[in-house]
């Protein structure tokens, strides 16, 4: 007899795998940069505005900045190029040219 905990664990794993696989497939075809995941203190600043609270799925444009606090982490999908993971106490700005592999992305 299979225990209820094992069945629940297997079901939960299968669900999480399916959700993450679906999100990855969507990212691959996205032409927009956006916040893919976040935890803790994460804020966003659009050029010419003040810092505001970040939200999962928030679309980002060239020049936007994402900042993490002491307990913050974020994962940013850069349109068609990469997934950037930033840890605590970091500031990241969406680069001018996401598609030029010779340009470097700078962490402030």
N, C-alpha and C positions, 0 to 999 in steps of 0.2 A: 504494500500500500504506500502511495506517495503522500508525504505530509503536505498539509495546506501551506506551510511556510515555503517549501521548495517550489510548489506550483506558483505561488504568489511572486517569489523571487524571479523565477523564469519568465513569468508574464511581464513583470515590471521591466526586466532587462530587455525583452523583445520590444516592448513599447518604446523605451528610451532609444534603442537602436534604430527603430523605424523613424522616430521623430528626428533624430540627429541626421540620419541618412537623407531624409526629405529636405531638411534645412540646408544641408551641404549641396544637394542637387539644385535647389533654388538659387543659392549663392553663385554657383558656377555660371548661371545664365543672367545674373543681374548686371545691369549697366550702371547702377547707382551705388555709391558708398553709403554704408549705414552701420549703426551700432548693432552688432549681432548678439552680444551677450554682455551683461554687466552685473556687478555685485558691489555692495558697499557704497561709499561716497564717490560718485562719478558725476561730473558737471560738463556742460558744453557751452561754448561761446561762438556765436556767429560773428563775423566781422562787424564792428561798430555797435555791438550790443554788450550787455553784462552777462556774466556767467549764470547759467540756469541748470536746473536738475536734468540729467540725461534720462532718456527712456529707451527701452529696448525697441529696435526697429526704426529709431529716429534716423531720417535721411540726412546725410552729411554732404556738404559741398566744398569745393576748393576754398581754402582759407579758414574753414571751421576748425576749432580746437576742442580737444577732449582732454579733461584733466581728472586724475584720480587722487583721492585723499589717502590718509594713512591706512584705511581699511578697504580701499577701492581697487577694483580690477575691471577691465573692459576688453572686449574683443571687437575689432572694427574690420568690416569687410571693405576693402578698397576696390572700387569698380573694376572688375575684370582682371585684377592683378594679384592680390594677396589678402591674407587675413593677418591682421596685426593684433597681437595680444600685449596689453600694457598692464603692468602691475602697479603697486602702491606708489604714491607720490611722483607721478609722471604726468607730463603734458605732451600731447601729440597734436600736430597740425596736419590737416589733409593737404598733401603736396599739390603744387600747381599742375604737374603733368604725371598722372598716375601711370600712363602707358609707356613712358620712356624708361627703359630698364637701365640706362646709363646715369640717370639722376638718382641721388640718394635721398632717402627719407630721413629727416632729422628728428630726434627726440629732444625736446627743449628741457 
